[in-house]
Amino acid sequence: MLKTPDIILLLCLVGASNALYKQWIPDTNYENKTNWDTGTAPCGNDIVQFLAQKQVSVFVDTRHAMKEMRLPIDGEFILNSGAGFYVLEGEDPGCGQGVVTQFKEQESLQWFNPALWQTAATMDGNFLFSVHEESVPCHFDDVVFKTHSSFRVDTSSSRPNIFVKSVTVLGKKFDSRSEFSQYLSSHSGQLQFHGSSVVTVGNPGCTDPSGCDCGNSVMHQEICSTVKCDTLSCTKPLPPVGHCCEVCGAIVTIYYTTGFNLQTYRQRIHHLFLVLPKYKSIQLGMSKVLKSQTLMGIIPFGASPEIQVVILGGDKGTESEALAWDIVKDVQSHGTNLGITGCEFQTSSDSSSNQSGNNVGMVVGVVFGVLIIIMLIIIMIALVQKGVVQMPTVPSMPFLSRSHRDSDIGNLGGPLDHGFDNPMFDKPNMLPDIPALYGTTTSNSISMTQTGVHFINPVYDENETDFNT
């Protein structure tokens, strides 16, 4: 049974949304020193240069002095209140020798690059770790571009549309498809979003308390094409579902039922464990995934929803394994009240634990296996009956066959082939006369009748019987 602090925590978190905020990291801000080739923003003695053929939307937060500015053919400055530019008369004593400072190219920043996004449970919350597929905005996520910021993102992909719940640009939230389409067609929208795919808002949010599948699995190859995996030192790297690389750490799989709330459980794990000093270096990602199910480990027959908890960090994986055990123990104590039926985990140190009270995957696999076998038998019987498939003939076995010498009807209903003529039995007129044993008269001692062949007993008189009167 839940203790009082646990009950208070759950009550405070009831109704929390399952949607996550995905924030774009890069920007095209004038004050951001990483946007300039010199590694610092221009000062009063510098010549500011933008590439003539590159489109760019630059946000300017404050006033800036310069010696000269070379502008692109197509671009814009978005000025914050009080921001602007001016030419400094004389030299700027704090600037040093004037140089040409060039704004970096922003064309290669891709929407489907997971390294360019951050995930948070709330608009101003702490950033969360996510597997690569879920680092990119999911279909039910809110996309956020920083308020005092501009950007340029390449949306090109193999799909015509990129579906999300909403997009926030310069502090304005767009959740209407028509309204955001108008913004995309504006000059600012065309400078900020470019590429073959169209970002489409208005997608329904996740209404399932247990969470929703991200929907980015179809883009797995495109997402992973931008990812470079690190060299691992653990003995048994683990492959999380939706991740492009194997990892060192632990993966906890949680099986749930009615009453499970993903956001509530995510907050529970944070407040119970992640705030502890011993887990300060841990990265934890939690989400619903569809794990492929196979029959006998070979034949795929579907996917089952599970909650995947990926735990990374710590010294040689010891903290990851310790946190995995803490989660398992918490499930053992309070799983029933949380809507959890069981869990299991694996670690990169080859440790594992199966605490599942109901191994859903195995049960489903057995049921589907039996159904597939029954269906195959029914289909085979139907094909045989329709003549589409013929059963192989059984080879003849002479030692099991019976000789029907008394019948003139063959196995197939035709006359029985008697072979060659036997002059002694088949033709009565060819039989020789045999003298009688008791008398001088002769008679045929062998008689042919319709019922067969029989010998005549010369001693027996058929007219004399014991019943004659």
Residue, then its C-alpha position, 0 to 999 in steps of 0.5 A: m500500500l502507498k505511504t502518505p508521501d507517495i499518495i500526496l505526490l500522485l495527487c499532485l501529478v494527476g492530470a499531467s499532460n503526456a505531451l513533451y516540448k521539443q525545443w530547437i537549439p541553434d539560432t541565428n541571433y546576432e549576439n551568439k558568438t558561435n554564429w560568427d567565423t571568428g568565434t566572437a560577435p562583431c565590435g565597432n572596428d569590424i566589417v560585418q559580412f553576410l554571404a550574398q547568396k545565402q538567405v538568413s533571418v537574424f534576431v538582434d537583441t541590442r544596439h551594435a556599433m560597426k565599421e561597415m556591413r555587407l548585406p545578403i540579397d535576401g534576408e531580414f533583421i528582427l529587432n528587439s525593442g531598443a535594438g539597432f546598428y550604428v557606425l562608430e566615429g573613430e576607433d573602438p578602444g575595446c575592439g582591437q584591430g578591425v577584421v572582417t567578421q562573417f556570419k556562418e552558413q545555416e543551410s545544413l541545420q536539419w530538422f531530423n538531426p536529434a542533436l539539434w533538439q532538447t526535450a522537456a516535460t514543461m515549457d520551462g522545465n529541466f531537459l530530459f534525455s530521449v532516444h534518438e527517434e524521440s529527440v526529434p519532435c513526435h507527432f503529438d509534441d509541442v515544438v518551441f523555438k526560443t522567444h528572443s530568437s530567430f533560426r533557419v531549419d531544413t525540413s527536407s525528408s522523404r515525407p511530404n509533411i511533418f506532423v506536430k501538435s503545435v509550433t511556437v515562434l517568437g513567443k506566438k503559439f500556432d496550433s491552427r493549420s490554416e494560421f500556421s500555413q499563412y505564417l509559412s508563406s510569409h517572408s519570415g516563414q520562408l527564411q526560417f523554414h526551408g526544405s521539401s517537407v511542410v511542417t503541419v500543426g494541429n495534430p491531436g495530442c496524446t490522450d492515452p494516459s499510458g503514453c503514445d508511440c512517437g511515430n518517428s520509426v518510419m524516419h529511423q534511417e533518416i534520423c540515424s544518418t546524422v548520428k555518429c555513435d561513440t566507441l563503447s567500453c562495456t562488455k555487453p552494449l544494449p540496443p534501446v528501441g528507437h535509438c541509433c546506437e548501442v549504449c552502456g547502462a541499463i534498460v528497464t522494461i515495464y509492463y502495465t495495465t489499466g490505470f498506468n499514467l506515464q507522466t505521473y510515473r516519470q515524475r515519480i521516478h524523478h522525485l524518488f531517485l533522480v534527485l538523490p546525490k548518488y544519481k546526479s550523473i544519471q541520464l534517464g529517458m522514459s517512453k512508450v515503445l512498440k517492441s516487435q514480437t517474433l514467433m520462435g525468434i524468427i517469424p514477426f507477427g506484430a508489436s506489443p506496447e511497453i514502457q522503456v526506461v533507458i538509464l545512462g551514466g555513472d562510473k562503469g555502469t554501477e549507478s545505472e544498475a543500482l537505479a535499475w534495481d531501485i526501480v524494480k524494488d519500487v515496482q514490487s512494492h507499489g506496482t499494483n497501485l501504479g497500474i504496473t503488472g511487472c518489469e524486468f531489466q538488462t544491464s551492459s554488465d550482463s546482469s538481468s532481472n525478470q520480475s514480471g508477474n505476467n510475461v505478456g510477450m511470451v503469452v502473446g507469442v504462444v497464442f499467436g503461434v497456436l493460431i497460426i498453426i491452426m490456420l495453416i492446417i485449415i488452409m491445407i485441408a481446404l486446398v486438398q478438398k478443392g484439388v488445388v493441392q494433391m496429397p502424395t500417393v502411398p507406395s504399394m506394399p505387396f506383403l499387405s495386399r490381399s489376393h481376390r481370386d474368387s472375384d472377377i471384379g478388379n479394384l477399379g470395377g473392371p473385369l479381372d484379367h485371368g492371364f493365359d489360358n490353362p488347358m487343364f481347367d479353362k476348357p472342359n472339352m480338352l479334358p481327357d476321359i478317365p476310366a471309372l474306378y469301379g466299373t467299366t463305364t467312363s465319366n468325367s471325373i472333373s466338372m466345370t461349373q459356374t461356381g468353380v471347379h470340383f472333382i466328382n467322387p465316383v463312390y458318392d451317389e447323390n441320389e442316396t442320402d440319409f434323408n431319403t424316404 
